[in-house]
Amino acid sequence: MNRRGFILLEVLLGMFLLGIISVTFLPLISSAQKNLCLLETKNNMKYFAETILERIKAFEFDSENDEYILDMKLEFLMERFCREATAEVELPIFDNGEYEYLVRINKLNQNENLWKITVSITSKENSERIKDVVLEAYVPKPKKK
């Protein structure tokens, strides 16, 4: 007897096995995709915190500076840090839903020429699954001319 195709039973069995395999692996793929999105958010938070620290380190009073950290001008932030021995700033000042992160910057004088800066970033949307990103750095106090 010459068989030239599949019988209906073989096709149905193949579809049944394919269905079982796909039902088993679809939740794994879905959770892997969610974890990748959370990882991307966490990396963006780290990058943002590093950017804030680098802007503070590179700040100079004598240069024309029009940089902002969220909705606060960097020059105003640095003037406040120079006036107070210990300062804490929470950004954004006006929460109108425009920004996806909440930022807390703490400054502590170590001595007259050195500050300890702590930047804490919190995600607004995934706060229950993502922990805060906290970076600390020692920064030389910028000189006013």
N, C-alpha and C positions, 0 to 999 in steps of 0.2 A: 504494500500500500504506500503510495506516494503522498506525504503530507506537505502542503505548500503554504502553511500559515499556522496561526495559533487558534486553539479552540477557545470558546467563550470562557470556560472555567479557568484556563491559564491567565487570560487577560484580567478577569475579576480577582484572582489570587494575587497577581502582581500589583493591581491597584490597591488592594487591601493592605499589602505589606508596605507599599509606598505611603499610604495614609497613616499607618501606625508609626513609621519612622518620622514622618513630618510632624505629627502631633507630639512626639517625644522631644524633638529638637527645636521646635518653634519657641517655647518658653526660654530655652537656653540662649537662643539668638536674641530674643527680646531683652533679657536681663543683661546680656553682654553689651548690647547697644546702649542701654541706660547707664551702665557703668562707664562706658566710654564717654558719654556726655558729661557725667559727673567728674571724670578725670580731666576733661577739657576745661570745665569750669574751675576746678582746683588749680590747674596750671595757669589759667588766666589771672586768678587771684594772686598767685605767687609772682607773676610777671608784673602785675599792677603794684604790689607792695615793693618790689625791687625798684621799679620806676620812681616811686615816691621817694625812697631812700636816696637814690642817685640824684634826683633833682635837689634834694636838701643838701647833699654833699657838695654839689657843683654850684650852689648858689653864691653869688657875689653881689654885695650891695651897690657897688659903683657901676655895674653894667645895667643897660636898659633891659629890664626883665619883664616880660608880659606872660609869664607862665602861670597856670592855674593847677591846683589839685582839687578836682571836682569843681565846686563852686566858690572856692576861696583862692584869692590871689596869693601866690607863693611869697611875695614880698611882705604882705600883711602877716602871714604865718611866721616868717622869720623875725619880723619886728617884735611880735608877741613873745617868741621864744627868747629873744635877747633881753626883754624887759623882766621876765619872770624866771625864778630859779627852777621852778617845777611848773610845767604846763601840760594841759591835756586838751586836745581839740578833737571834736567829733564832726565828721563831714558825711554827707552834705549838710550844709547849714539849713537850707530850705529843701525839705523832702517832697518834691513834686512828682516823684515816680520816674524821673528822667534817668536816674543812675541805678545800676544793678548791684552796687556794692555799698556797704557802710564802712567807713574808715575811721579809726581812732588812732591818733598820733600822740604819744606821750614823750615829753622831753624832761630829762633830769640832768642837772649840772653835776658833772663828776669833779671838775675843778674849774678855774676861771677860763680855761681855754678848750675844754673838752665837754661835749654833751653825749649823753646816752639817749638815742632815739629808738623808740619802739613803735612799729607800725602794725596795726591789727586790722585785717580785712575780713568782713563778714558778708556772705552772700545773702541777698534778700529772698531769692526764690527757692533755693535748696538748703535752707538753714538746718533742717533736721537730718539731712544725709551728709552734709559737708561740714567739717570742723573749720574753725577760723584759721586763717593763715597769720602767723605772728613772726615778724622779723625784727631783729635788734641790731643796731650798729653804733659804733662810737664815731662821732663826727667832730672835727675841729670847729670851734666857734668861728663864724665868719666875722671878718673885721669890717667895721664901719669906717669910712674915710671922710 
